Amino acid sequence: IAKSNVEITLDLSETQGLVAISPASRYTSVFKDCKKLVSVVFPSSLTTIGSYAFYNCDGLRSITIPKTVKTIGTDAFYSCDALESVEIIGTETIGDSAFNSCKNLRNVYLKDVSTIGISAFRNCQSLQNVYLENIKTVGDYSFGSSSNGDYSENNKCLDTVTLKNITTIGRYAFGYAINLNLIKVE
C-alpha cells in the first residue's frame, strides 16, 4: 500500500469482526507512510485505532471514526497533512500526539471524550476552530502551536475555541496560539 502510485480509498465499513487496527510500533504499522491513502471509513465494530496506525499518511483527507471507537492511540494520525477536519464523539481516550503536526487540519469537533492526550492536536498550524463538549481532561499542550518561535504567517494556529462542560484543562493546552481571537465558554 505504501508504494502505490494511485489514490486509495480504504472502505472497511462492511468488514465483520474488525475491532482493532493496532500495530506494535511505528516501524510495523501496515499503513505508515501511505502517501496515496486519501480516505478511510472504519467499520462500526471497531473499538481501537492503535498507536502509529496511520502515522505520516500525508495524503489522508478524510476519516470517518465511528462512535464505537474507544481508543485512538499515540501518534495514530501523526502528520496526516491533508486532513482538514476531525469529528470524534464518544471516544474515551485520544492518545498523546494522536493528530499532532497535521498541518492542514482546520476544524476539530470533540464530544463526550474522557481524555485528550498531551500534544494531541499540537502543531496543527492551520487549526482555526476547536469545539470541545463534555470532556473530562484536556491534556497539556493539546492544542496550539509549538514554542519554537515561529510567529509567522505560516503559523496562524487557532482562532476560535468553544468549551462546554469541561472538567480539567491542562497546562499550555492552547499555548502559543497567537491568533486566538475568541474563547466561548457555554
Secondary structure, DSSP 8 states (H G I E B T S, - for coil): -TT-SS-EEEE-TT-SS--EE--SSTTT-TTTT-TTEEEEE--TT--EE-TTTTTT-TT--EEE--TT--EE-TTTTTT-TT--EEEEES-SEE-TTTTTT-TT--EEEEEEEEEE-TTTTTT-TT--EEEEEEEEEE-TT-SS--SSS--STT----SEEEEEEEEEE-TTTTTT-TT--EEEE-
